[in-house]
Amino acid sequence: MSNIRRDKLSSLTKDLEKDEQKSWFTGDETYASLLENHFVNTQRYPNTGMSLNVDRASYSNIRRFITLKSIVPPDAVRIEEMLNYFNLNYEEPENNKLFKIRSTISSCPWNSDNQLMFINLSSRKLDLEALPPSNLVFLIDVSGSMDMTNRLPLLKSAFRLLVNNLRAKDSVAIVVYGGVTGVMLNTTSGNEKEKIIKAIDELEAGGNTPGESGIKLAYSVARNHFIEGGNNRVILATDGDFNVGMKTEEELNELITQQRASGVYLTCLGVGMGNYKDSKIQTLAKKGNGNFAYLDNYKEAEKVLLKEFTQTLYAVADDVYMNVEFNSEYVKEYRLIGFDNKVGALRDSLSVIEGGEIGSGYSMMALFEIEPTEINRGAILDNFSGGKYANLMLRYKLPGDTAQKYFNETCMFRYTPFNNLSSCYRFSTSVAMFGSLLRNSRFQKEAGWTEIISLAQESSEENDLLQKEFIAILEQARLLYTKYKKKKGGGPNF
């Protein structure tokens, strides 16, 4: 049984049609084919769930396409990662708890007959002074495909930022793979910053891409210097173009599954365009009990490795999975927005939902579109609140521990009109609507660019630069897609 590949589901949505779809290609880029979650009957299937993680690669990759005036492949759009990017509505858990979960019910702006349910999870911030020592291995792709400004040079700048955050009790080794695979820097104390940066500066691109041998060597180095109770992590930086040794997603899946048993985490940093293999890097991150970010520019490297240092590199919980049990008295049907599954995983009868890694000080926002029951509609008219809408159960493990732990929360029926919601919920809705439009969702037919941009503008925080940038991206996207529709006579709904 150990050789049987088990695809990883992102969410548990019953009765999805297992349509045959192909991966999207743009140039030589590849993206896993995703099937949008649909409405599920609550009486038949009251339970659903999703694997939680801190991945946010999809948003910065979308930004790259829009900035370069290129249409976004629909399968490059992962709405849950777009929402992760903004770390919306973070609130420190009380009483030293690991998590805080809040939920709210409102109207749905693109379908007035339906409702939106928001689930907002925050994780505890680790004390920077008390962070455990880190045993890091930088696994850097220096193959010929990395010889472009937005690849190896960008990664070298990114790793310099990370090195400046290291302490004396941290250590770094550098493994490279290109024409050859080897250790460029043996494990070195974090206080020897000049030595580490010198090794980074000397990296040059050339040769094939033997990703398999690089991964095996990096994990071997990490295991040899394993710190009990520490943060043991391989940081893989690549465009994902593996062309020597194990190359397929299935082979990489099996390889990284074997390596994760060592207790070493994996963080993946994707770069590049034209031959960027998003589907392969995502496979590695998900199976490696790790996380995934895409660096499209220096500012993004600064965000991921400096400003969000602890979110990216320090886990507070592993194998995190949320189960949602809806009350059929209030919910007739529900649809999870985002967390779409790979078509291949849906065809695989051995597919399982594995939880993801949650980092320090993380905030997740998940949205469900709800078709309410008549009792639900009547309760709103009667201004009633207080009934149980859903049970939320978080399943997780503490880092380095095999014991399953649980965190429960009840979502009570408290309805708030959409215009009365706090700005974070309204802004998150604009992000989800943007993602749905890019995916050409069949469920969002009544909202186009004008509605999305207006909602983002009125709900954004005045001093939040990321939210302001999002509005600028929306404006660029509207111009791009309007021109595309005129040229092609089709495309996403406007």
MONOR-V702276 format. One record per run of one state. SS is the DSSP state (a for helix, b for strand, c for the rest). FROM is the first residue (numbers start at 1). TO is the last residue. If there is no record, write none. Layout:
ss/from/to
SS/FROM/TO
SS/FROM/TO
This chain:
ss/from/to
c/1/7
b/8/9
c/10/10
b/11/12
c/13/23
b/24/26
c/27/28
b/29/31
c/32/33
b/34/35
c/36/39
b/40/41
c/42/46
b/47/51
c/52/56
a/57/67
c/68/73
a/74/76
c/77/78
a/79/84
c/85/98
b/99/107
c/108/114
b/115/123
c/124/127
a/128/130
c/131/133
b/134/141
c/142/143
a/144/146
c/147/148
a/149/163
c/164/170
b/171/177
c/178/180
b/181/189
c/190/192
a/193/201
c/202/210
a/211/224
c/225/230
b/231/238
c/239/248
a/249/260
c/261/264
b/265/270
c/271/276
b/277/277
a/278/287
c/288/290
b/291/294
c/295/297
a/298/307
c/308/308
a/309/313
c/314/314
b/315/326
c/327/330
b/331/337
c/338/340
b/341/342
a/343/347
c/348/351
b/352/353
c/354/355
b/356/359
c/360/362
b/363/372
c/373/373
a/374/381
c/382/387
b/388/397
c/398/404
b/405/412
c/413/414
b/415/416
c/417/417
a/418/420
c/421/422
a/423/438
c/439/448
a/449/459
c/460/464
a/465/488
c/489/494
